Amino acid sequence: MIFKAEGRTHALCVAVAWLPILSWLPKYNLKWLKMDVLAGLTVGLTTVPQALAYAEVAGLPVQFGLYSAFMGGFIYTFLGTSKDVTLGPTAIMSLLCSSVVGGQPHRAVLLSLLCGLIQAVMALLRLGFLLDFISFPVIKGFTCAAAVTIGFGQVKNILGIQGVPQQFFLEVYYTFHKIPEARIGDVVLGLILHVSLFYKKKILFITFLLYFFISSVRNAAVVIAASLIAFSWEVYGNHVFTITGKTTRGLPPFRPPPTSDTTANGTVVSFGEIVKDFGGGLAVIPFMGLLESIAIAKAFASQNDYRIDANQELLAIGVTNIMGSFVSAYPVTGSFGRTAVNSQTGVCTPAGGVVTSVIVLLSLAFLMPAFYYIPKASLAAVIICAVAPMVDYRVVAKMWRIRKLDLLPFFVTFLMSFWAVQYGIVGGIAVSGALLLYSMARPQIEVRYLFMSVCNGLSFPATEYLSHIIHTRALQVSPPRSVVLDCSHVSVIDYTVISELRDLLRQFKLREVHLIFAGLQVHPSVLKNL
């Protein structure tokens, strides 16, 4: 009977390990339900406009942002170990996706499947420890560069100009070159929305609760207001703003992701060729997705006093990306901004994600025609305000104070990311790894103590020579070294030796190092004179 009970306990522990929902579902109550519904609604109103905006960053039609935003809530409820994390499209993953698939929807969906498979296999093989080899300077260098790239990439939408390339340096050149073509309506709307988003903290005449709700769903409020303004102009035939335009209506079909592609001239591109075109992106995107989500999960777990399982988080993200590819999603990960909203609203369990997913599905089912009138300038404002906090310039000063060498992988990652995002990450990891290997192969050896042995006794003719050796080997080097003097062969000491050793002791003390006598075989009264 004891063995059977132990067997059932072990089986239950295994089941809970693979399905964390079993640890909290039996204790679920009405209070938790109320808090989860409130948090889910609040995050849902934040998710919809952000998902639309991040699809623009990925170079995909806006509906693909919503396709990517609902599967995570359902999957993570069963497999996630953090009550706060919300999975969905993010600025960084959208940028990486854009750099790999070049705005081709079919390839973005296939990329989601392949990334999910890689992440799930890593979870099953318990390879979460590999993320420990991506250093903090590399992460910071990448996120700062990504924020600049994403933010500047939206300037063209604020200005309402067309025909700007995606490559960063060309984008900078053509954005400034085409400023005379800017549309006044987009510029004015974009500036007004930026002011309303950035200066929300200046509103002092509302209660804290109302302020918190408004600040949590401000993105939705801004997009709705901008859409109403655009609609009011469009119905009278005044095309003042650059709007999103036609979007695919309804829920995405549930079907396997495409394993081949067809070019504009009818050429069929095979699965192998597509994977080859993905190149290093197939290594970078799964790792960055895992890194971003696990870092967020650990941060909020520490803040709210609970623990997460990193490998289980890998599995949750991997399964989300696999299943997401069946509903035309591109790769997703944990979102810091939406996770913060989720936590601050008081979510109690991962079930809040189900409510968020339902909000997204309802938007797809009923609101897609209204998205036609969303001004691109409003989505650009949402993106810029979301990525602005990622530019952490203070981290450079911190690295300079703590370890200047860390600035090397930081700047390599930062600068190379403007050329190509994946190259920036790989380059930073390579430099960081080289520094790590060098420090392992050439460890700093600090000699603090010298051991000297007097082999033939010690008398007054030898004092000057002994003093010279100690001075040159210990006191005249930088920094000065302590000395252990082996006197096991010294049985008689005269006054000259005592005077010289006393002087040496004084000089050692002045330099804040030690002169230690070992094995000295003389009468204790002699030692008192030292």
QUIPEKA-V807957 format. One record per residue. N is the residue number from 1. D_CENTER is the distance of its C-alpha to the mean C-alpha in whole Angstrom. Layout:
BEGIN
n=N d_center=D_CENTER
n=N d_center=D_CENTER
END
This chain:
BEGIN
n=1 d_center=49
n=2 d_center=47
n=3 d_center=45
n=4 d_center=45
n=5 d_center=43
n=6 d_center=41
n=7 d_center=40
n=8 d_center=39
n=9 d_center=37
n=10 d_center=35
n=11 d_center=35
n=12 d_center=34
n=13 d_center=31
n=14 d_center=30
n=15 d_center=30
n=16 d_center=28
n=17 d_center=25
n=18 d_center=25
n=19 d_center=26
n=20 d_center=24
n=21 d_center=26
n=22 d_center=29
n=23 d_center=28
n=24 d_center=28
n=25 d_center=30
n=26 d_center=33
n=27 d_center=33
n=28 d_center=32
n=29 d_center=34
n=30 d_center=35
n=31 d_center=33
n=32 d_center=30
n=33 d_center=31
n=34 d_center=31
n=35 d_center=28
n=36 d_center=26
n=37 d_center=28
n=38 d_center=27
n=39 d_center=23
n=40 d_center=24
n=41 d_center=26
n=42 d_center=24
n=43 d_center=20
n=44 d_center=22
n=45 d_center=24
n=46 d_center=20
n=47 d_center=19
n=48 d_center=22
n=49 d_center=22
n=50 d_center=18
n=51 d_center=19
n=52 d_center=22
n=53 d_center=20
n=54 d_center=17
n=55 d_center=20
n=56 d_center=21
n=57 d_center=18
n=58 d_center=18
n=59 d_center=22
n=60 d_center=23
n=61 d_center=26
n=62 d_center=24
n=63 d_center=26
n=64 d_center=23
n=65 d_center=20
n=66 d_center=22
n=67 d_center=23
n=68 d_center=19
n=69 d_center=19
n=70 d_center=22
n=71 d_center=22
n=72 d_center=18
n=73 d_center=20
n=74 d_center=23
n=75 d_center=22
n=76 d_center=19
n=77 d_center=22
n=78 d_center=24
n=79 d_center=21
n=80 d_center=18
n=81 d_center=18
n=82 d_center=17
n=83 d_center=19
n=84 d_center=16
n=85 d_center=14
n=86 d_center=15
n=87 d_center=14
n=88 d_center=15
n=89 d_center=14
n=90 d_center=11
n=91 d_center=11
n=92 d_center=9
n=93 d_center=11
n=94 d_center=14
n=95 d_center=14
n=96 d_center=13
n=97 d_center=16
n=98 d_center=18
n=99 d_center=18
n=100 d_center=19
n=101 d_center=22
n=102 d_center=23
n=103 d_center=23
n=104 d_center=25
n=105 d_center=25
n=106 d_center=27
n=107 d_center=24
n=108 d_center=21
n=109 d_center=23
n=110 d_center=24
n=111 d_center=20
n=112 d_center=19
n=113 d_center=22
n=114 d_center=21
n=115 d_center=17
n=116 d_center=18
n=117 d_center=21
n=118 d_center=19
n=119 d_center=16
n=120 d_center=19
n=121 d_center=21
n=122 d_center=18
n=123 d_center=19
n=124 d_center=22
n=125 d_center=23
n=126 d_center=20
n=127 d_center=18
n=128 d_center=15
n=129 d_center=16
n=130 d_center=15
n=131 d_center=11
n=132 d_center=12
n=133 d_center=13
n=134 d_center=10
n=135 d_center=11
n=136 d_center=9
n=137 d_center=11
n=138 d_center=10
n=139 d_center=6
n=140 d_center=8
n=141 d_center=10
n=142 d_center=9
n=143 d_center=7
n=144 d_center=10
n=145 d_center=12
n=146 d_center=11
n=147 d_center=12
n=148 d_center=15
n=149 d_center=16
n=150 d_center=15
n=151 d_center=17
n=152 d_center=20
n=153 d_center=20
n=154 d_center=21
n=155 d_center=24
n=156 d_center=26
n=157 d_center=26
n=158 d_center=27
n=159 d_center=30
n=160 d_center=31
n=161 d_center=32
n=162 d_center=32
n=163 d_center=32
n=164 d_center=29
n=165 d_center=27
n=166 d_center=23
n=167 d_center=23
n=168 d_center=21
n=169 d_center=24
n=170 d_center=27
n=171 d_center=25
n=172 d_center=25
n=173 d_center=29
n=174 d_center=30
n=175 d_center=29
n=176 d_center=31
n=177 d_center=34
n=178 d_center=34
n=179 d_center=34
n=180 d_center=37
n=181 d_center=37
n=182 d_center=34
n=183 d_center=36
n=184 d_center=37
n=185 d_center=36
n=186 d_center=32
n=187 d_center=32
n=188 d_center=33
n=189 d_center=32
n=190 d_center=28
n=191 d_center=29
n=192 d_center=30
n=193 d_center=27
n=194 d_center=25
n=195 d_center=27
n=196 d_center=27
n=197 d_center=24
n=198 d_center=23
n=199 d_center=26
n=200 d_center=26
n=201 d_center=26
n=202 d_center=29
n=203 d_center=31
n=204 d_center=33
n=205 d_center=36
n=206 d_center=34
n=207 d_center=34
n=208 d_center=31
n=209 d_center=30
n=210 d_center=31
n=211 d_center=29
n=212 d_center=26
n=213 d_center=27
n=214 d_center=27
n=215 d_center=24
n=216 d_center=22
n=217 d_center=24
n=218 d_center=24
n=219 d_center=22
n=220 d_center=25
n=221 d_center=28
n=222 d_center=27
n=223 d_center=27
n=224 d_center=30
n=225 d_center=32
n=226 d_center=31
n=227 d_center=32
n=228 d_center=36
n=229 d_center=36
n=230 d_center=36
n=231 d_center=38
n=232 d_center=41
n=233 d_center=41
n=234 d_center=41
n=235 d_center=44
n=236 d_center=46
n=237 d_center=45
n=238 d_center=43
n=239 d_center=40
n=240 d_center=38
n=241 d_center=35
n=242 d_center=33
n=243 d_center=32
n=244 d_center=30
n=245 d_center=33
n=246 d_center=34
n=247 d_center=31
n=248 d_center=32
n=249 d_center=34
n=250 d_center=33
n=251 d_center=31
n=252 d_center=30
n=253 d_center=32
n=254 d_center=31
n=255 d_center=31
n=256 d_center=30
n=257 d_center=28
n=258 d_center=30
n=259 d_center=30
n=260 d_center=32
n=261 d_center=32
n=262 d_center=35
n=263 d_center=35
n=264 d_center=37
n=265 d_center=40
n=266 d_center=40
n=267 d_center=38
n=268 d_center=37
n=269 d_center=34
n=270 d_center=33
n=271 d_center=30
n=272 d_center=30
n=273 d_center=30
n=274 d_center=27
n=275 d_center=25
n=276 d_center=27
n=277 d_center=25
n=278 d_center=22
n=279 d_center=22
n=280 d_center=19
n=281 d_center=17
n=282 d_center=18
n=283 d_center=16
n=284 d_center=13
n=285 d_center=12
n=286 d_center=13
n=287 d_center=10
n=288 d_center=7
n=289 d_center=8
n=290 d_center=9
n=291 d_center=6
n=292 d_center=4
n=293 d_center=7
n=294 d_center=8
n=295 d_center=6
n=296 d_center=7
n=297 d_center=11
n=298 d_center=11
n=299 d_center=11
n=300 d_center=13
n=301 d_center=15
n=302 d_center=16
n=303 d_center=17
n=304 d_center=19
n=305 d_center=21
n=306 d_center=20
n=307 d_center=19
n=308 d_center=17
n=309 d_center=17
n=310 d_center=14
n=311 d_center=17
n=312 d_center=18
n=313 d_center=15
n=314 d_center=14
n=315 d_center=18
n=316 d_center=17
n=317 d_center=15
n=318 d_center=17
n=319 d_center=20
n=320 d_center=19
n=321 d_center=18
n=322 d_center=22
n=323 d_center=23
n=324 d_center=22
n=325 d_center=23
n=326 d_center=27
n=327 d_center=26
n=328 d_center=25
n=329 d_center=21
n=330 d_center=19
n=331 d_center=15
n=332 d_center=13
n=333 d_center=10
n=334 d_center=10
n=335 d_center=10
n=336 d_center=9
n=337 d_center=12
n=338 d_center=14
n=339 d_center=13
n=340 d_center=14
n=341 d_center=18
n=342 d_center=18
n=343 d_center=18
n=344 d_center=20
n=345 d_center=23
n=346 d_center=23
n=347 d_center=23
n=348 d_center=24
n=349 d_center=23
n=350 d_center=21
n=351 d_center=24
n=352 d_center=23
n=353 d_center=21
n=354 d_center=24
n=355 d_center=26
n=356 d_center=23
n=357 d_center=24
n=358 d_center=27
n=359 d_center=27
n=360 d_center=25
n=361 d_center=28
n=362 d_center=30
n=363 d_center=29
n=364 d_center=29
n=365 d_center=33
n=366 d_center=34
n=367 d_center=32
n=368 d_center=32
n=369 d_center=35
n=370 d_center=34
n=371 d_center=31
n=372 d_center=33
n=373 d_center=33
n=374 d_center=30
n=375 d_center=30
n=376 d_center=27
n=377 d_center=27
n=378 d_center=26
n=379 d_center=23
n=380 d_center=22
n=381 d_center=22
n=382 d_center=20
n=383 d_center=17
n=384 d_center=18
n=385 d_center=18
n=386 d_center=14
n=387 d_center=12
n=388 d_center=15
n=389 d_center=13
n=390 d_center=10
n=391 d_center=12
n=392 d_center=12
n=393 d_center=16
n=394 d_center=16
n=395 d_center=14
n=396 d_center=17
n=397 d_center=19
n=398 d_center=18
n=399 d_center=17
n=400 d_center=21
n=401 d_center=22
n=402 d_center=21
n=403 d_center=21
n=404 d_center=21
n=405 d_center=21
n=406 d_center=17
n=407 d_center=18
n=408 d_center=19
n=409 d_center=16
n=410 d_center=14
n=411 d_center=16
n=412 d_center=17
n=413 d_center=14
n=414 d_center=14
n=415 d_center=18
n=416 d_center=17
n=417 d_center=15
n=418 d_center=18
n=419 d_center=20
n=420 d_center=18
n=421 d_center=14
n=422 d_center=14
n=423 d_center=17
n=424 d_center=14
n=425 d_center=12
n=426 d_center=15
n=427 d_center=17
n=428 d_center=14
n=429 d_center=14
n=430 d_center=18
n=431 d_center=18
n=432 d_center=16
n=433 d_center=18
n=434 d_center=22
n=435 d_center=21
n=436 d_center=21
n=437 d_center=24
n=438 d_center=26
n=439 d_center=25
n=440 d_center=26
n=441 d_center=29
n=442 d_center=30
n=443 d_center=30
n=444 d_center=31
n=445 d_center=34
n=446 d_center=36
n=447 d_center=40
n=448 d_center=40
n=449 d_center=44
n=450 d_center=47
n=451 d_center=49
n=452 d_center=53
n=453 d_center=56
n=454 d_center=60
n=455 d_center=62
n=456 d_center=65
n=457 d_center=66
n=458 d_center=65
n=459 d_center=68
n=460 d_center=69
n=461 d_center=69
n=462 d_center=65
n=463 d_center=64
n=464 d_center=63
n=465 d_center=62
n=466 d_center=59
n=467 d_center=58
n=468 d_center=58
n=469 d_center=55
n=470 d_center=53
n=471 d_center=53
n=472 d_center=52
n=473 d_center=49
n=474 d_center=48
n=475 d_center=49
n=476 d_center=49
n=477 d_center=45
n=478 d_center=42
n=479 d_center=41
n=480 d_center=44
n=481 d_center=44
n=482 d_center=46
n=483 d_center=49
n=484 d_center=50
n=485 d_center=54
n=486 d_center=56
n=487 d_center=59
n=488 d_center=61
n=489 d_center=63
n=490 d_center=64
n=491 d_center=67
n=492 d_center=69
n=493 d_center=68
n=494 d_center=70
n=495 d_center=70
n=496 d_center=68
n=497 d_center=65
n=498 d_center=65
n=499 d_center=65
n=500 d_center=62
n=501 d_center=60
n=502 d_center=60
n=503 d_center=59
n=504 d_center=56
n=505 d_center=55
n=506 d_center=55
n=507 d_center=53
n=508 d_center=50
n=509 d_center=50
n=510 d_center=50
n=511 d_center=47
n=512 d_center=45
n=513 d_center=46
n=514 d_center=48
n=515 d_center=51
n=516 d_center=52
n=517 d_center=55
n=518 d_center=55
n=519 d_center=58
n=520 d_center=61
n=521 d_center=64
n=522 d_center=66
n=523 d_center=68
n=524 d_center=66
n=525 d_center=68
n=526 d_center=67
n=527 d_center=63
n=528 d_center=64
n=529 d_center=65
n=530 d_center=61
END
